[in-house]
């Protein structure tokens, strides 16, 4: 079997049958393995930045970066006050003396969602099915700037009009260090045969 097809098959299996404990850890390990092997296209302008592309145009294994979200002290304070009052405004950790207040993990998630929406609003998205393997790796502090690295992992035909894309998302800081990662499954529209547009749903 082709190595790429084998990796995709195992990934789909883990997504379908993941359990807490050993299976969850195995899924995380395999997810990181795929990303380490499929970054040859990093930084390359590919389909998502070209107009008029559809599900069948997706290139498996391609990776590209997008977004720019500033982590500010004012936003951190507001987020803690309104959404995470149980989390202290921790000003520093060992090795990070002098850093600004630390953002809550849910704050980082919200910044990723905003960057994702801004980047994909023109995509042929029909429905966002769900997310898997959400992980946080390091703290993020006021003054940092975050970006997203997206990798296309697998596609699945669903019908004549749509298919499912499995993708990985990595949130990186300005030094290229991994802050958060998550996998998504999204229903994407195929190229209309009769020029009929398919409306997207969030």
Long-range contacts (C-beta under 8 A, 24 or more apart in sequence): 4-60, 4-61, 7-33, 7-34, 7-37, 8-60, 8-153, 8-154, 11-153, 11-154, 11-166, 12-154, 12-156, 12-166, 15-132, 15-166, 15-183, 15-185, 18-132, 18-133, 24-133, 27-132, 27-133, 28-133, 28-135, 31-133, 31-168, 31-181, 31-183, 34-151, 34-153, 34-168, 35-151, 35-168, 35-170, 38-63, 38-151, 38-153, 39-63, 39-151, 42-149, 48-119, 48-120, 48-123, 48-150, 51-122, 53-124, 54-124, 54-188, 54-189, 54-190, 54-191, 55-124, 55-155, 55-162, 55-163, 55-165, 55-188, 55-189, 55-190, 55-191, 56-163, 56-190, 56-191, 57-191, 58-152, 58-155, 58-165, 58-188, 59-152, 60-152, 60-153, 60-154, 60-155, 61-151, 61-152, 62-151, 62-152, 63-149, 63-150, 63-151, 63-152, 64-149, 64-150, 65-147, 65-148, 65-149, 65-150, 65-172, 66-115, 66-119, 66-147, 66-148, 66-150, 67-115, 67-116, 67-118, 67-119, 67-146, 67-147, 67-148, 68-115, 68-145, 68-146, 68-147, 69-111, 69-112, 69-114, 69-115, 69-145, 69-146, 69-147, 70-144, 70-145, 70-146, 71-103, 71-107, 71-111, 71-140, 71-141, 71-142, 71-143, 71-144, 71-145, 71-146, 72-142, 72-143, 73-100, 73-101, 73-142, 73-143, 75-103, 75-107, 76-100, 76-101, 76-102, 76-103, 76-104, 76-107, 76-142, 77-101, 79-103, 79-104, 79-106, 79-107, 79-110, 80-104, 83-107, 93-139, 96-139, 96-141, 99-141, 99-142, 99-143, 100-141, 100-142, 100-143, 101-141, 101-142, 102-139, 102-140, 102-141, 103-139, 103-140, 103-141, 103-142, 105-136, 105-180, 107-140, 108-136, 108-140, 108-146, 108-171, 108-179, 108-180, 109-134, 109-180, 111-146, 111-171, 112-146, 112-148, 112-169, 112-171, 112-180, 112-182, 115-146, 115-147, 115-148, 116-148, 116-169, 119-148, 123-188, 123-200, 124-188, 124-189, 124-190, 124-198, 124-200, 125-186, 125-187, 125-188, 125-189, 125-200, 125-201, 125-202, 126-162, 126-187, 126-188, 126-189, 126-198, 126-200, 126-201, 127-186, 127-187, 127-201, 128-184, 128-185, 128-186, 128-187, 128-202, 129-164, 129-184, 129-185, 129-186, 129-187, 130-184, 130-185, 131-182, 131-183, 131-184, 131-185, 132-182, 132-183, 132-184, 132-185, 133-181, 133-182, 133-183, 134-180, 134-181, 134-182, 135-180, 135-181, 135-182, 136-179, 136-180, 137-177, 137-178, 137-179, 137-180, 137-181, 138-173, 138-177, 138-178, 138-179, 140-173, 140-179, 144-173, 144-174, 145-173, 145-174, 146-171, 146-172, 146-173, 146-174, 146-179, 147-171, 147-172, 148-172, 153-183, 158-187, 160-190, 160-193, 161-189, 161-190, 161-192, 161-198, 162-187, 162-188, 162-189, 162-190, 162-198, 163-187, 163-188, 163-190, 164-188
